């Protein structure tokens, strides 16, 4: 852990504000849920290096020369986290494709075809062919890179755990989109925009957010729910007790893959004192805490 330096620089805060209200598309749609569970555990690839395999596919855009190296660094950090969450022996290494689309109209057309009726988001994913699609504007490459990490997180979560409670899938995606591969490689920064949002209004009922299913999540205040889910994951990753509780929840979720479950209850049993103490500690952290940069 590293002390937060004024929640990084203004540029990161601005990027967080841009993405703060935009949820990833394909938040557990029925088709992807069926695809994820139909194969039970997707095709197993012989383990190579301790990293995930990510292939960037530029379409109508020239990528910054440093981007592949940044994504490779992120893939290693993601592997490290998943090895901690579910045990390295259970980590799968699929080939994940990321389509980076340069044309705005092209991206909008693809998005509308894949997500009819949903508001536009920076990216979307499909578990059916293990790929994500992100709009890539070289003038805003930091924002696009965050979207890439967000979508990769969704793919890896549904890949390993199947359809899962949105506080886990969206919370992890929001947590991991703050991963940095340049200043401090592998570091995961706090989301200043979400923290400010939670501090500017009454803090929501944590247990209520934990119990939301996908439909209830989509029908609610997704921006506030995303901020809550991000804050819970970042809070849990701050100290050994929280990390253990999250790890235990993830391991049981993997064991119960595609069988459903009340993961908030699992989390409560793993956290010292249960859900009531967890909510008390989390609320105190939201109001008064100084979130740290998480390094490997």
C-alpha positions in Angstrom: 0.0 0.0 0.0 1.2 3.5 -0.8 -0.1 6.8 0.8 -2.5 8.6 -1.5 -0.9 11.7 -3.1 -3.9 14.1 -3.1 -5.9 11.3 -4.8 -3.4 11.6 -7.7 -3.5 14.5 -10.1 -6.4 16.5 -11.6 -6.2 14.5 -14.8 -7.1 11.2 -13.1 -9.9 12.9 -11.2 -11.3 14.4 -14.5 -11.2 11.0 -16.1 -13.0 9.5 -13.2 -15.7 12.1 -13.4 -16.2 11.3 -17.1 -16.8 7.6 -16.4 -18.5 8.0 -13.0 -22.0 7.7 -14.3 -21.4 5.3 -17.1 -21.9 1.6 -16.4 -20.5 -1.0 -18.7 -23.1 -2.5 -21.1 -24.0 -6.1 -20.8 -24.4 -6.0 -17.1 -25.4 -9.6 -16.8 -27.8 -10.0 -19.7 -29.7 -13.3 -20.1 -27.9 -14.2 -23.3 -24.4 -13.8 -21.7 -25.5 -15.5 -18.5 -26.6 -18.5 -20.6 -23.4 -18.5 -22.6 -21.2 -18.3 -19.5 -23.0 -21.2 -17.8 -23.6 -23.4 -20.8 -19.9 -24.3 -21.0 -19.6 -24.4 -17.2 -15.9 -23.7 -17.1 -14.9 -22.2 -20.5 -12.1 -23.9 -22.5 -9.0 -24.5 -20.4 -5.8 -23.2 -21.8 -2.5 -24.5 -20.6 -1.0 -22.0 -18.2 1.9 -20.0 -19.7 3.2 -17.0 -17.8 1.4 -15.5 -14.8 -0.7 -13.1 -16.9 -3.9 -13.0 -18.9 -3.7 -13.1 -22.6 -5.1 -9.9 -24.1 -5.0 -9.1 -27.9 -5.7 -5.6 -28.9 -7.5 -5.3 -32.3 -7.5 -1.7 -33.6 -10.2 -0.8 -36.0 -10.0 2.5 -37.8 -7.6 4.0 -35.3 -3.8 4.1 -34.7 -3.0 3.1 -31.2 -0.4 4.9 -29.0 2.8 2.8 -29.2 2.9 2.5 -25.4 -0.6 1.0 -25.1 0.3 -2.7 -25.7 2.9 -2.5 -22.9 0.4 -0.8 -20.6 -2.2 -3.4 -21.2 0.3 -6.2 -20.7 1.2 -4.7 -17.4 -2.5 -4.5 -16.5 -3.0 -8.2 -17.5 -0.2 -9.3 -15.1 -1.8 -7.3 -12.3 -5.2 -8.7 -13.0 -3.8 -12.2 -13.0 -2.1 -11.5 -9.6 -5.5 -10.4 -8.2 -7.4 -13.3 -9.5 -4.8 -15.7 -8.2 -5.3 -14.2 -4.8 -9.1 -14.3 -5.1 -9.7 -17.8 -6.3 -6.3 -19.6 -5.9 -3.7 -19.7 -8.7 -4.6 -23.3 -9.5 -8.1 -22.2 -10.4 -7.1 -19.2 -12.7 -8.0 -19.8 -16.3 -6.1 -18.0 -19.1 -8.4 -17.5 -22.1 -7.5 -15.4 -25.0 -9.4 -12.1 -24.5 -9.9 -9.9 -27.5 -10.4 -6.1 -27.2 -11.7 -4.3 -30.3 -10.7 -0.7 -30.2 -13.0 1.2 -32.5 -11.9 4.6 -33.8 -15.0 5.9 -35.5 -17.7 7.3 -33.2 -20.5 6.4 -35.6 -19.1 2.9 -36.1 -18.9 2.3 -32.3 -22.4 3.6 -31.8 -23.8 1.3 -34.4 -22.1 -1.7 -32.9 -23.2 -0.7 -29.4 -26.8 -0.3 -30.4 -26.8 -3.7 -32.2 -25.4 -5.4 -29.2 -27.3 -3.5 -26.5 -30.6 -2.4 -27.9 -32.4 0.1 -25.7 -29.5 0.7 -23.3 -27.9 4.1 -22.8 -24.5 4.5 -24.5 -21.4 3.5 -22.5 -17.7 3.6 -23.3 -17.5 -0.1 -23.9 -19.3 -3.4 -23.9 -18.4 -7.1 -23.7 -19.6 -10.5 -24.9 -18.8 -13.6 -23.0 -20.0 -15.7 -26.0 -16.7 -15.0 -27.8 -14.7 -13.6 -24.9 -14.2 -10.1 -26.4 -14.8 -6.5 -25.4 -15.4 -3.5 -27.7 -14.3 0.0 -26.6 -14.4 3.3 -28.4 -10.9 4.6 -28.7 -10.2 8.3 -29.2 -6.5 9.0 -29.2 -7.2 12.4 -27.8 -8.7 10.8 -24.7 -6.6 7.7 -24.5 -6.6 7.6 -20.7 -10.4 7.4 -20.6 -10.4 4.6 -23.2 -7.7 2.7 -21.4 -9.8 2.8 -18.2 -12.7 1.4 -20.2 -10.5 -1.4 -21.5 -9.6 -2.4 -17.9 -13.3 -2.1 -16.9 -14.4 -4.5 -19.6 -11.6 -6.9 -19.0 -12.7 -7.1 -15.4 -16.2 -7.9 -16.4 -15.0 -10.7 -18.8 -12.8 -12.2 -16.2 -15.4 -12.1 -13.5 -18.2 -13.8 -15.5 -15.5 -16.2 -16.9 -14.4 -17.4 -13.4 -17.6 -16.9 -11.4 -20.5 -17.0 -13.9 -23.3 -14.5 -13.4 -22.8 -12.9 -10.1 -24.3 -10.2 -7.8 -23.8 -6.8 -9.4 -22.0 -5.4 -6.3 -19.2 -7.9 -7.1 -19.1 -7.6 -10.9 -19.5 -3.8 -11.1 -17.6 -3.1 -7.9 -14.6 -5.0 -9.2 -14.8 -3.4 -12.7 -15.0 0.1 -11.1 -12.1 -0.8 -8.8 -9.9 -2.1 -11.6 -10.6 0.6 -14.1 -8.4 2.8 -11.8 -5.4 0.6 -12.5 -2.3 2.5 -13.7 0.5 1.1 -15.8 2.7 4.2 -16.1 3.5 6.3 -13.0 3.4 3.4 -10.6 3.0 0.2 -12.6 0.2 -2.1 -11.2 -1.1 0.5 -8.8 -4.8 0.8 -8.3 -5.8 4.4 -7.4 -8.9 5.5 -5.5 -11.8 7.0 -7.5 -12.0 10.6 -6.3 -15.3 11.2 -8.1 -17.0 8.4 -6.5 -15.7 9.2 -3.0 -16.9 12.8 -3.5 -20.3 11.6 -4.6 -20.7 9.5 -1.5 -19.6 12.3 0.8 -21.9 14.9 -0.8 -25.1 13.1 0.2 -26.4 10.6 2.7 -24.5 7.4 2.5 -26.8 4.7 1.0 -27.8 1.5 2.9 -25.0 -0.9 2.1 -27.0 -4.0 2.8 -29.7 -2.8 0.4 -27.1 -2.4 -2.4 -25.6 -5.8 -1.7 -29.0 -7.5 -2.1 -29.8 -5.9 -5.5 -30.1 -8.4 -8.4 -29.3 -7.4 -12.0 -32.7 -6.1 -12.8 -33.0 -4.1 -9.6 -29.6 -2.6 -10.2 -30.4 -1.5 -13.7 -33.7 0.1 -12.5 -32.0 2.0 -9.7 -29.6 4.9 -9.4 -26.7 3.1 -11.2 -24.2 6.0 -10.6 -24.7 5.9 -6.8 -24.8 2.1 -6.8 -21.6 2.0 -8.8 -19.9 4.4 -6.4 -21.1 2.3 -3.4 -19.8 -0.9 -5.0 -16.5 0.6 -5.9 -16.1 2.0 -2.4 -16.8 -1.4 -0.8 -14.2 -3.2 -2.9 -11.6 -0.5 -2.3 -12.4 -0.5 1.4 -12.1 -4.3 1.7 -8.8 -4.3 -0.1 -7.4 -1.8 2.4 -6.5 -4.2 5.2 -6.0 -8.0 5.8 -9.5 -8.6 7.4 -11.3 -7.0 4.5 -9.1 -8.8 1.9 -9.7 -12.1 3.5 -13.5 -11.5 3.6 -13.5 -10.6 -0.1 -11.3 -13.5 -1.0 -13.5 -16.0 0.9 -16.6 -14.6 -0.9 -14.9 -14.9 -4.3 -13.7 -18.5 -3.6 -17.2 -19.6 -2.5 -18.7 -17.9 -5.6 -16.3 -19.8 -7.8 -17.2 -23.0 -6.0 -20.9 -22.2 -6.6 -20.4 -21.0 -10.1 -23.7 -20.6 -12.0 -25.7 -22.0 -9.0 -26.6 -18.6 -7.5 -26.2 -17.6 -3.9 -26.5 -14.8 -1.3 -23.0 -13.5 -1.5 -23.7 -10.7 0.9 -24.3 -13.3 3.6 -21.0 -15.0 2.7 -19.2 -11.7 3.0 -20.8 -11.0 6.3 -19.8 -14.4 7.8 -16.2 -13.8 6.6 -15.9 -10.2 8.0 -15.1 -9.9 11.7 -18.4 -9.0 13.5 -20.6 -9.7 10.4 -22.5 -7.4 8.1 -23.5 -4.9 10.8 -19.9 -4.2 11.7 -18.9 -4.2 8.1 -21.4 -1.5 7.3 -20.3 0.5 10.3 -16.6 0.3 9.4 -17.3 1.0 5.7 -19.4 4.1 6.6 -16.7 5.5 8.8 -14.2 4.9 6.0 -16.4 6.7 3.4 -16.9 9.7 5.7 -13.5 10.1 7.2 -11.1 7.7 5.6 -8.1 8.5 3.4 -8.2 5.8 0.7 -4.8 4.5 -0.3 -3.2 3.6 -3.5 -3.1 -0.2 -3.7 0.2 -1.7 -5.0 0.9 -5.4 -5.6 
